[in-house]
Amino acid sequence: MEDKNLSKNFTALEEEYSSLKKSKVVVMQVPYDKTATYIKGTVNGPGAIIDASKKMELFDEELNQETYKIGIHTMDPLPVQDLLPEAMIDKVYGSSLELLKANKFLVILGGEHSLSIGSVKAFKEVYPDLSVLHLDAHHDMRDEYFGSKFNHGCVARRISEICPIVQTGTRSLSKEEKDFLATQANGKVKTVSAYDILEMPLWKDVISRGLSEHVYVSIDLDVFDPSLMPAVGTPEPGGIGWYETLDLLREVSKDKKIVGFDVVELCPIKGQVSSDFLAAKLVYRLLGYVFPMKK
């Protein structure tokens, strides 16, 4: 499990801050895109985030801290690309549960969004009151898509069968999903869409109130506007911005206990690294919110 090759580590940390034994945080890479339905390439997402992270300044200018000193260990990529979706999800579940039982804070880099089904299942076993904050352009509430219940377009539907879920930034759905969501007014799914964000001054408060004490955050990078994040497999116009997203994550981290998160669906574009860097910065900043350090 120990990664001896420092070039593979998130932020390229030295051994003092990246050993598995000493690190509070473990980064799991899940390079997978078997159910991608538009542009493939998310299999390369985790590696691109790791590469971009090596170019970040490790002093966080917003938080006035060096977050890396909590210890961040990066695992080798899970060998999942040749697996069927259900087998991949089972692999993520098993690996996630093992790390949670070892008292590690888990960050998962995808890969496509279907991997979150496995991680949420594991977190639910450790945190019975778990809820999920789901940032995404798409509702992902189809019961089945392209013949699979484990397609990336079904991930939120499967998560809603495990625990409550609060969606935000959504702006695209099918008639099937609309009809399903209409039955969820008092159910396990709450939604603050991109349109709600435009009209509701207190939208972040609404989201926070909908979450339980222990929260898993799942971030599909297409939640961002494509002008900021073009490197996704299924881009949608009209997404939310960088500072809006940080404001939400900062508020949730203060009001609730974020117990883990994933960042998924990066589909790297050759010669365009700004999207990769945004994803890496997002991971590092969210870790800073979760682990504020004494000044």
N, C-alpha and C positions, 0 to 999 in steps of 0.2 A: 504493500500500500504506500509506502514511503517513496516520494519522488526525489530521486537524487540529481535529476537534471534541472538545474535552476532556471534554464532558459524556458522551461515549460511552466514555470510558476506564474500565477497572477501577480503582476507588478515586479516579477523577477527578483523576489526578496532573497536575501541571504539566509543561510541555514538557521540563524538565530531566530528569525521571524517566520520561518516557513516549515519547520518540522511538524509532522503530524502530532507528535506527543505534546508539544508546547503550544500549538495554535488553538485559539478559540474557534476559528472559522475554518471550514473545509469547503473548497470549491470543487464541485463535481461537474464534469463535462459529459454531455450526452449528445454526441454528433449523430443526428438521425433526421431523415426527411422522406421516409417511405410513403407517408400518406399526403405529401404535399400535392396540392391540387392546381396550382398555377405555375409559379416559378420555383424550380428546385434549386437547392444550394444551401439550405439551412444546415446541412451536414457540416459545412465549413464555418458555421457561426461561432461555436465555442473557441476554436483555435484563433479566429480573427479577434475576438475579444481579449484573449490572453495576450496576443501579440501587441494589440493597441495599448493594453494596460502597462506595458513596459516603458511607454513614453509619457506616462502621466507624472505630474509632480506629486510626490507622496505627502506633501504638506497640504491639508485641505484648507483653502482660503476662507470658505464660509464658516467652518466649524473651528478653525484655529487649532487644529490638532493633526498629529501624524497617526492616522487610523491604523496603518499597517502594523503598529507596535502591539496590537492585540494578538497578532499571529494569524497568518492566512496561509493555509496549506492547500496546494492544488493537486488533486488526484490525476492520474493518467486517464485519458478518455475511456468511458465505458465501452466495451466491445459490443455494440448493439446494432450497427447499421445493417447487418444481414438478418436480423430477427424480424418476425412478424410483429405488428403493433402490440398485441397482447403480451408477447414474450418480452418485448422491450419495456413495457410498463411494469411487468413483474420484476425485471432486473432493476429498474429504478426504485421500485418499492423496497426490494430487499436491501439494496445498497444504502438507501436513505434510512431505513430503520436501524441498520447496523451502526451508522454514524450518530443517529439521534440517541441510541442507547449508550454510546460512548461520550455523551454530553457535548457533542460538537454542534455549533451553529452552522447550518447547511445552506450553501448558495449553489443553485443549479444553473448551468449555462446550456441553453439549447442552441441548435436543434429545434425541431418543431414542437408545437404546444401540447401534443398528446402526451408527452412525458410527464406533464403535471398531474395526471391521474394517479400515477404511481407514487409520486412524492406526497401528494395530499393524503392518500390512503395511509401512508406511513406516519405522517404527522398527526393524523386523526387518532391513531392508536396511542400516541404519546400525550396528546393534548385533547381530551374528550370534548371540550367545549370549542374546538377549533372552528373558525370561519375563514373564508378566503376573500381577499380583496383582489379582484380580477380587472386589470387594466388592458383594454383591447379595443381595436376598431370594430371587431365583429362579436356578436353575441355568442357564437359557438354553441348554440343550444339545439342543434339538430339531433334527433335521436339516432339517426344513421346517415352516413354520407359516403357515396361511392362504394356501397356494399359493406361498410364497416361501422360499428358502433364506437370504434376507437380512433376514428379519423380526427385530425386536428380541428375539424369543424364541429366536433361533438364534445370537445373537452369540457366545456362549462356544464353541459348537460350531465356528463358523468360525475363531475365534481359535485353538482347539486344533489346527487344521490348519496354522496358521502357526508356532506356538511353544508351549512348555509354559505351562500356566496353573494357578494356585492360587486356588481359590475359597474365600471365607469369608463367614459370616453367612447362608448359604443356608438356606431353610426351606420351600421349595415346589418341587415338580417333578412331572412326568407319569410314567406307567409307562414310556413310551418312553425318557425321560431316565434313569430308574432303571436300566433294562436296559442302556443304553449305558454308564453310569458303572460298572456292574458289570464291564465289560470293560477298564476303565482302571486297574486296581490297580497296574500297573507301566508305565502309559502316560504321556501328556502331561498328564493331568488329575489334580490332587489337590484334595481337598475338606476343609475344616474348617467344618462346618455350625454353625448357631446352637445345635444340640443338643450338638455336640462342645464348643463354647465353655463351655457350662454344666457339662460333666463333666470337661474337661481343664484342669488348673491351668496347664500350660505351653503353651497353645494358640498363643500368639504365637511361641514358639520353633519349634514344628512348622511354622508357615507360613513363617517366615524360612528355615528349612533347606530348604524345598521350592523356593525361588527361586534363580535364577542371580545372577551378579554384577550384571548390568544389568537393571533392573526398570521396567516400565511399569505404572502403577497406574490401574485403571479403576473408578470409584466410581459405582454406581447408587445414587441417594439413597434408594431404598426398602430398602436394607440397614439403615437406622435404624428404630427402632421408630416406628410411626405417631403415637404421642403426641408425639414430637419432630419428626417429618417427615411431616405429613399430606398435603403437596402433591406427591404422586406419582401417576402414572397407574395403577399396580397395587399398592396398599398390601397388606402382609401383617402380621398381628399377630406380636408376639414378637421384634422386631428388636433389634439391639445399640444401645448407648448412645453418647453423645458422647465420654465419657472413654475408654471401651473402644476406640473407633475411633482416637482420637488416640494412645493407648498403642501400638496396633499400628503405625500409620504412623510414629511416632517410632522404634520399634524397627527397623522395616525400613529407615528412612532412615539409621540408624547402622550396620546390618549390611551393607547393599547400597548400590548406586548407583542411585537413582531418576532415570531419564533423561527422564521426561515423565509426564503424567497427564491424565485426563479426569474431569469431574464431569457426570453426565447424568441425565436423566429427571425434572428438576424440572418440575412441572405447576402453575404458580402459581394460588393461590386468591385471588380478589378480596377485598381487605380483610383478608387474613391474610398478613403479611409475615415472620413469624418463620421460616418455612421458607426463604424467599429469603435471609434474613440468615444462617441457619445455613450454607447453601451457600457464600455469599461468604466467611464466616469460615473455613470448611473449606479453601477454595482458598488463602486468605492464610496460614493456619497451616501447611499442607503446604508451601507455598513457603518458609516460614521454616525448616522441618525440612531441606529440600533445600539451602538457602543460609544456613547459620549464619554470623553476622557476628561479627567480632572485637570484643570488648568494650573 
